[in-house]
Amino acid sequence: MKPHGGETFLVQIRNTQNATWQGTVAWTDGRKQETFRSALELIKLIDSVLSTGESGDDQQDG
């Protein structure tokens, strides 16, 4: 079992508008990519992955 905290993310900031970031975050292990519209949304995306343990090895639909 892989311990939590071993995930790697690639964050690309494409724009800064309304005093926050917009861009994409990619899971390097899971080959998944999501867009985000604010820094808070980015943090929530990363937190959801870390709290569920979702990575490329145990990716689930939905």
N, C-alpha and C positions, 0 to 999 in steps of 0.2 A: 504494500500500500504506500502510495506517495504522500509524504507529509505536506500539509498546507503551507503556503508561502513559497513554493517552488515554481510558481507560474511566472511566465515572462510575457510582458505586454509591449507592443510597439505603439506609441502615441504620436500621431501626426496632427499638429495644429495647422489648420488651413486658413483660419480667419479669427480675428478678434473683433467682436461687436457687442455693444451693450455691456461693456466692462467684463466680458467673459470669453471663453474659448469655444470655438466650433472646430470639429475635425473628425478624425477616425481613430479608433483603437483596434488593434489586431492582436489576437491571441497567437503567439508564435507556435505553441504546441498544437493547438486545435485547428489551426488554419481557418479561423473564423474572423470576420471583421464586422464592426458595427460603427455607425456614425453617432456622434453626440452633438448636442446643441448648446451645452453649457458645461462648466467645470463640475458642477454638482451632478449632472447626468453622467459624466465620465467616471466620477467617484462611485456612483451607484452601480454602474456597469461592472467596474472592477470588483467592488464589494460583493456583488451577486455571484461572481465567478468564484471568489475566494471562500464565500460562506457555503456554497453548494458543492465546491470541489470539482466543478465542471472543467474538464480539460479535453485535450484531443483523444485521450485514452478512453474516457467514459462519457462522451458527448451524448446528450439526450435531445430528442425533438421536443419543441414547444417550450 
